[in-house]
Amino acid sequence: MNDKTPEQHVPMPQQTIEAIAKSFYREATGYGFRRQDYLRYVNILLDLGLETSGTYHPPNHVQPKPIQKPSDEVLAAVVVRPYKSSDFKMLKKWVDDPMGRLFLSSMPGVKRDLKELVHDPLSVFGIVSLNGKAIGALAFLNIDRESGKAELRKLIGDPIARGHGYARIATKYWIEHGISTLGLRKIYVNTLDTNLTNIRLNEELGMRVEGLLRDEICIDDGYRDILRMSLIVPD
Ligand SMILES: CC(C)(COP(=O)(O)OP(=O)(O)OC[C@H]1O[C@@H](n2cnc3c(N)ncnc32)[C@H](O)[C@@H]1OP(=O)(O)O)[C@@H](O)C(=O)NCCC(=O)NCCS
């Protein structure tokens, strides 16, 4: 239910709005939008978003997507277990997938291969398991023990397991593990600014946008922006 007045709303971070706009822009340009089409689109968006009453309440039939609570079945079925060397083949297959490759490719900095990362003493990997079947992976990379921070990466490798809330609950467990076992006080993520599922998920997990790294990485011969988000553990 969207029953908050506009004043009670926490303002949406600027970078999130930019990410959504850019995502639409890419799609619309591919669709054939011209300058005048953008103007018409913006006018329609303003009419819908502001309504004549001047409030930010969306029309009744278009409610913001509610945050879905994990069901008891999901809570009982998902666990994150330690990574074993015998998981490597499966992990490699997942990161070679057209979507799964974002696990590695949306990381700023020097490109490193999976084997190197898995064996890096500054990395910890975990496997997401659903009723005993491995469906994805989680990692803390570049663990900086002195500053108590690390980069979180996540992947649901099995495409049919995506979009069921498994990543959300598994990442929640992984964050708790990072805080209680690794002593992390800051957990950050780097995500493509167009990876809206991931951005929403990170926000639901308590992460906030820190900044936008412009033209940070090159994927498929195109430069892409990276959104950096983080969670600071309260003292
Ligand atoms: C990012 C990624 C891990 C998210 O996995 P996922 O399985 O889609 O995540 P979840 O199912 O937990 O949540 C995502 C979606 O499921 C929906 N969802 C959450 N709980 C749900 C439930 N109980 N029932 C149905 N849908 C649910 C969410 O609303 C969300 O929808 P949205 O995409 O419209 O925002 C996955 O897309 C992935 O592996 N991508 C490739 C690697 C990558 O990009 N990693 C991030 C950089 S490290």
The ligand as a Tripos MOL2 file, in Angstrom:
@<TRIPOS>MOLECULE
LIG
   48    50     1     0     0
SMALL
NO_CHARGES

@<TRIPOS>ATOM
      1 C1         20.9260  -10.2390   -9.5980 C.3       1 LIG1
      2 C2         20.3420  -11.6360   -9.4030 C.3       1 LIG1
      3 C3         21.2500  -12.4180   -8.4510 C.3       1 LIG1
      4 C4         18.9430  -11.5360   -8.8120 C.3       1 LIG1
      5 O1         18.4200  -12.8400   -8.6840 O.3       1 LIG1
      6 P1         16.8560  -13.1310   -8.6190 P.3       1 LIG1
      7 O2         16.6790  -14.5730   -8.4340 O.co2     1 LIG1
      8 O3         16.1920  -12.5200   -9.7940 O.co2     1 LIG1
      9 O4         16.4890  -12.3110   -7.3010 O.3       1 LIG1
     10 P2         15.1610  -12.4450   -6.4090 P.3       1 LIG1
     11 O5         14.2660  -13.4710   -6.9970 O.co2     1 LIG1
     12 O6         15.5540  -12.6370   -4.9890 O.co2     1 LIG1
     13 O7         14.5310  -10.9990   -6.5020 O.3       1 LIG1
     14 C5         14.4220  -10.3950   -7.7390 C.3       1 LIG1
     15 C6         13.0070  -10.3490   -8.2780 C.3       1 LIG1
     16 O8         12.1510  -11.3810   -7.7980 O.3       1 LIG1
     17 C7         11.0010  -10.7970   -7.1720 C.3       1 LIG1
     18 N1         10.6730  -11.5890   -5.9880 N.ar      1 LIG1
     19 C8         11.2330  -11.4580   -4.7920 C.ar      1 LIG1
     20 N2         10.6570  -12.3130   -3.9310 N.ar      1 LIG1
     21 C9          9.7350  -13.0110   -4.6220 C.ar      1 LIG1
     22 C10         8.8470  -14.0280   -4.2860 C.ar      1 LIG1
     23 N3          8.7740  -14.5000   -3.0300 N.pl3     1 LIG1
     24 N4          8.0510  -14.5070   -5.2480 N.ar      1 LIG1
     25 C11         8.1260  -14.0190   -6.5050 C.ar      1 LIG1
     26 N5          8.9660  -13.0440   -6.8870 N.ar      1 LIG1
     27 C12         9.7590  -12.5440   -5.9500 C.ar      1 LIG1
     28 C13        11.4370   -9.4390   -6.7600 C.3       1 LIG1
     29 O9         10.3220   -8.5810   -6.6190 O.3       1 LIG1
     30 C14        12.3470   -9.0610   -7.8770 C.3       1 LIG1
     31 O10        11.6090   -8.5790   -8.9960 O.3       1 LIG1
     32 P3         12.1560   -7.4130   -9.9700 P.3       1 LIG1
     33 O11        13.2220   -8.0440  -10.8300 O.co2     1 LIG1
     34 O12        10.9850   -7.0360  -10.7670 O.co2     1 LIG1
     35 O13        12.7150   -6.3180   -9.1040 O.co2     1 LIG1
     36 C15        20.2160  -12.4100  -10.7590 C.3       1 LIG1
     37 O14        19.4940  -11.6160  -11.6520 O.3       1 LIG1
     38 C16        21.5540  -12.7850  -11.3670 C.2       1 LIG1
     39 O15        22.1260  -13.8050  -11.0280 O.2       1 LIG1
     40 N6         22.0500  -11.9440  -12.3040 N.am      1 LIG1
     41 C17        23.3300  -12.1930  -12.9540 C.3       1 LIG1
     42 C18        24.5130  -11.8340  -12.0770 C.3       1 LIG1
     43 C19        24.4110  -10.4170  -11.5670 C.2       1 LIG1
     44 O16        23.9840   -9.5040  -12.2610 O.2       1 LIG1
     45 N7         24.8320  -10.2240  -10.3150 N.am      1 LIG1
     46 C20        24.8330   -8.8890   -9.7230 C.3       1 LIG1
     47 C21        26.1990   -8.2870   -9.7560 C.3       1 LIG1
     48 S1         27.2750   -9.1520   -8.6990 S.3       1 LIG1
@<TRIPOS>BOND
     1     1     2 1
     2     2     3 1
     3     2     4 1
     4     2    36 1
     5     4     5 1
     6     5     6 1
     7     6     7 2
     8     6     8 1
     9     6     9 1
    10     9    10 1
    11    10    11 2
    12    10    12 1
    13    10    13 1
    14    13    14 1
    15    14    15 1
    16    15    16 1
    17    15    30 1
    18    16    17 1
    19    17    18 1
    20    17    28 1
    21    18    19 ar
    22    18    27 ar
    23    19    20 ar
    24    20    21 ar
    25    21    22 ar
    26    21    27 ar
    27    22    23 1
    28    22    24 ar
    29    24    25 ar
    30    25    26 ar
    31    26    27 ar
    32    28    29 1
    33    28    30 1
    34    30    31 1
    35    31    32 1
    36    32    33 2
    37    32    34 1
    38    32    35 1
    39    36    37 1
    40    36    38 1
    41    38    39 2
    42    38    40 1
    43    40    41 1
    44    41    42 1
    45    42    43 1
    46    43    44 2
    47    43    45 1
    48    45    46 1
    49    46    47 1
    50    47    48 1
@<TRIPOS>SUBSTRUCTURE
     1 LIG1         1 GROUP 0 **** ****
